[in-house]
Amino acid sequence: MVTWNNQERVVNEKKRKIFTGTQKAKVALGAVKGTKTANEIAQEFGVHPPQVNQWKKTY
């Protein structure tokens, strides 16, 4: 949402989630096990499916 107020631009933005290494490793471990799909893991941990695959390659 953008509103103009006295020549100033005010933008409301969402903050990005910051995941610790431990949280990333849990997601990656779930992906490596192969018991759930990337979509299921992503939904469980609140990340996007491509992020699951990226962390899987990293960890």
Contacts in CASP RR format, 6 or more apart in sequence:
PFRMAT RR
TARGET T0000
AUTHOR 0000-0000-0000
METHOD contacts of the structure
MODEL  1
MVTWNNQERVVNEKKRKIFTGTQKAKVALGAVKGTKTANEIAQEFGVHPP
QVNQWKKTY
1 11 0 8 1.000
1 12 0 8 1.000
2 9 0 8 1.000
2 10 0 8 1.000
2 11 0 8 1.000
3 10 0 8 1.000
17 46 0 8 1.000
17 47 0 8 1.000
19 27 0 8 1.000
19 47 0 8 1.000
23 45 0 8 1.000
24 55 0 8 1.000
24 58 0 8 1.000
24 59 0 8 1.000
25 55 0 8 1.000
25 59 0 8 1.000
26 45 0 8 1.000
27 41 0 8 1.000
27 45 0 8 1.000
27 47 0 8 1.000
27 51 0 8 1.000
27 52 0 8 1.000
27 55 0 8 1.000
27 56 0 8 1.000
28 52 0 8 1.000
28 55 0 8 1.000
28 56 0 8 1.000
28 58 0 8 1.000
28 59 0 8 1.000
29 59 0 8 1.000
30 36 0 8 1.000
30 41 0 8 1.000
31 38 0 8 1.000
31 41 0 8 1.000
31 52 0 8 1.000
31 53 0 8 1.000
31 55 0 8 1.000
31 56 0 8 1.000
32 56 0 8 1.000
36 44 0 8 1.000
38 49 0 8 1.000
38 52 0 8 1.000
38 53 0 8 1.000
39 49 0 8 1.000
41 49 0 8 1.000
41 52 0 8 1.000
42 48 0 8 1.000
42 49 0 8 1.000
42 51 0 8 1.000
42 52 0 8 1.000
45 52 0 8 1.000
END
